[in-house]
Amino acid sequence: MQGIHMLETIIRTRRSVKPESYTNEPVNDDIIAAMLENAQWAPTHARTEPWRFVVCTGAGLKKFAHFQAGLYKSTTPPETFNQIKYDKMLSGPVKASHLILIGMKRQSTQKLPEVEEVAAVSCAVQNMLLTAHAYGVGAYWSTGGMTYHPDMRTFMQLEAQDQCLGMLYVGNYSMPVAEGKRGGMQEKVVWLRS
């Protein structure tokens, strides 16, 4: 039962830690590798393993930041362009030690419903989030920036039927994280016993 208690603690104490809270101390690549390996063990219908990841670190963070901000600037009409949003896209990624772009590779036959492939990738990301937390590392899944723009697929070397599902910011942090809150399960569950 000790393993169950440990698992419950990891699940229930995990919190999103945003890049603004990260220190300049880089996360060890071995931790990132463990996160990615544990992503591999997510449930996947028909074993399609639809998750695809691009890991940005070092100069790769700047490369992605410039790509994302440039894409926003080049595709936004001048009357709706927001300088603050642009600056955030340029500065946000470099606050992280690593940034993992999250992709969903669609099954070539498209036999499975797309929602099942998205769900599998989401499970893979949850495995990464829990792994980061177990190592004491902060992580934050964002769907901001240019996540859903078609050119993100190109940047990630995905095809037209595939999707970018966001980015996972990863970094060391030292500030305490707020305690989580959830409502009661009785409002969310119906038991059918007869």
For each residue, the residues with C-beta under 8 A, 3 or more apart:
1: 4 5
2: 5 6
3: 6 7
4: 1 7 8
5: 1 2 8 9
6: 2 3 9 10
7: 3 4 10 11
8: 4 5 11 12
9: 5 6 12 13
10: 6 7 13 14 130 133 134
11: 7 8 14 130
12: 8 9 180
13: 9 10 133 180
14: 10 11 129 130 133 180
15: 133 177 178 180
16: 139 140 141
17: 21 22 138 139 140 171 173 177
18: 21 138 140 169
19: 22 92 93 95 96 140 169 171
20: 95
21: 17 18 138 171 173 175 177
22: 17 19 95 96 97 138 169 171 172 173
23: 171 172 173 174
24:
25: 97 172
26: 57 97 172
27: 31 32 97 98 137 170 171 172
28: 31 32
29: 32 33 57
30: 33 34
31: 27 28 34 35 131 132 135 137
32: 27 28 29 35 36 55 57 98 100 170
33: 29 30 36 37
34: 30 31 37 38 131 135
35: 31 32 38 39 100 127 128 131 132 170
36: 32 33 39 40 53 55 100 128
37: 33 34 40 41
38: 34 35 41 127 128 130 131
39: 35 36 42 51 53 124 125 127 128
40: 36 37 49 51 124
41: 37 38 127
42: 39 51 120 121 123 124 126 127
43: 120 123
44: 47 48 49 50 120 123
45: 48 112 116 120
46: 107 111 112
47: 44
48: 44 45 105 107 112 117 120
49: 40 44 120
50: 44 104 105 106 107 117 120 121
51: 39 40 42 102 103 104 105 120 121 124 125
52: 102 103 104 105 156 158 162
53: 36 39 100 101 102 103
54: 100 101 103 155 156 157
55: 32 36 60 98 99 100 101
56: 60 61 63 64 93 98 99 100 101
57: 26 29 32 60 61 97 98 99
58: 61
59: 62 63
60: 55 56 57 63 64
61: 56 57 58 64 65 93 94 96 98 99
62: 59 65 66 93 94
63: 56 59 60 66 67
64: 56 60 61 67 68 93 99 101 155
65: 61 62 68 69 89 90 91 92 93 94
66: 62 63 69 70 90
67: 63 64 70 71 155
68: 64 65 71 72 89 90 93 145 146
69: 65 66 72 73 86 87 89 90
70: 66 67 73 74
71: 67 68 74 75 146 149 151 152
72: 68 69 75 76 85 86 89 145 146
73: 69 70 76 81 86
74: 70 71
75: 71 72 149 151
76: 72 73 80 81 82
77: 80 81
78: 81
79:
80: 76 77
81: 73 76 77 78 86
82: 76 85 86
83: 86 87
84: 87 88
85: 72 82 88 89
86: 69 72 73 81 82 83 89 90
87: 69 83 84 90 91
88: 84 85 91 92
89: 65 68 69 72 85 86 92 93 145 146
90: 65 66 68 69 86 87
91: 65 87 88 94 95
92: 19 65 88 89 95 96 145 169
93: 19 56 61 62 64 65 68 89 96 99 167 169
94: 61 62 65 91
95: 19 20 22 91 92 169 171
96: 19 22 61 92 93 99 169 170 171
97: 22 25 26 27 57 170 171 172
98: 27 32 55 56 57 61 170 171
99: 55 56 57 61 64 93 96 167 168 169 170
100: 32 35 36 53 54 55 56 128 167 168 170
101: 53 54 55 56 64 152 155 156 164 166 167
102: 51 52 53 121 125 141 164 165 166 167 168
103: 51 52 53 54 121 153 156 158 162 163 164 165
104: 50 51 52 117 118 121 162 163 164 165
105: 48 50 51 52 117 158 159 162
106: 50 110 114 117 159 161 162 163
107: 46 48 50 110 111 112 117
108:
109:
110: 106 107 114 161
111: 46 107
112: 45 46 48 107 116 117
113: 116 117
114: 106 110 117 118
115: 118 119
116: 45 112 113 119 120
117: 48 50 104 105 106 107 112 113 114 120 121
118: 104 114 115 121 122 163 165
119: 115 116 122 123
120: 42 43 44 45 48 49 50 51 116 117 123 124
121: 42 50 51 102 103 104 117 118 124 125 165
122: 118 119 125 126 165
123: 42 43 44 119 120 126 127
124: 39 40 42 51 120 121 127 128
125: 39 51 102 121 122 128 129 141 165 168
126: 42 122 123 129 130
127: 35 38 39 41 42 123 124 130 131
128: 35 36 38 39 100 124 125 131 132 139 168
129: 14 125 126 132 133 139 141 168
130: 10 11 14 38 126 127 133 134
131: 31 34 35 38 127 128 134 135
132: 31 35 128 129 135 137 138 139 170
133: 10 13 14 15 129 130 136 137 139
134: 10 130 131
135: 31 34 131 132
136: 133
137: 27 31 132 133 170 171 172 173
138: 17 18 21 22 132 169 170 171 172 173 177
139: 16 17 128 129 132 133 168 169 170
140: 16 17 18 19 168 169
141: 16 102 125 129 166 167 168
142: 145 147 166 167 168 169
143: 147 148 165 166
144: 147 166
145: 68 72 89 92 142 167
146: 68 71 72 89 149 151 152
147: 142 143 144 152 164 165 166 167
148: 143 152 163 164
149: 71 75 146 152
150: 153 154 160
151: 71 75 146 154 155
152: 71 101 146 147 148 149 155 156 164
153: 103 150 156 158 159 160 162 163 164
154: 150 151 157 158
155: 54 64 67 101 151 152
156: 52 54 101 103 152 153 164
157: 54 154
158: 52 103 105 153 154 162 163 164
159: 105 106 153 162
160: 150 153
161: 106 110
162: 52 103 104 105 106 153 158 159
163: 103 104 106 118 148 153 158
164: 101 102 103 104 147 148 152 153 156 158
165: 102 103 104 118 121 122 125 143 147
166: 101 102 141 142 143 144 147
167: 93 99 100 101 102 141 142 145 147
168: 99 100 102 125 128 129 139 140 141 142
169: 18 19 22 92 93 95 96 99 138 139 140 142
170: 27 32 35 96 97 98 99 100 132 137 138 139
171: 17 19 21 22 23 27 95 96 97 98 137 138
172: 22 23 25 26 27 97 137 138
173: 17 21 22 23 137 138 177
174: 23
175: 21
176:
177: 15 17 21 138 173
178: 15
179:
180: 12 13 14 15
181:
182:
183: 187 188
184: 187 188
185: 188 189
186: 189
187: 183 184
188: 183 184 185
189: 185 186
190:
191:
192:
193:
194:
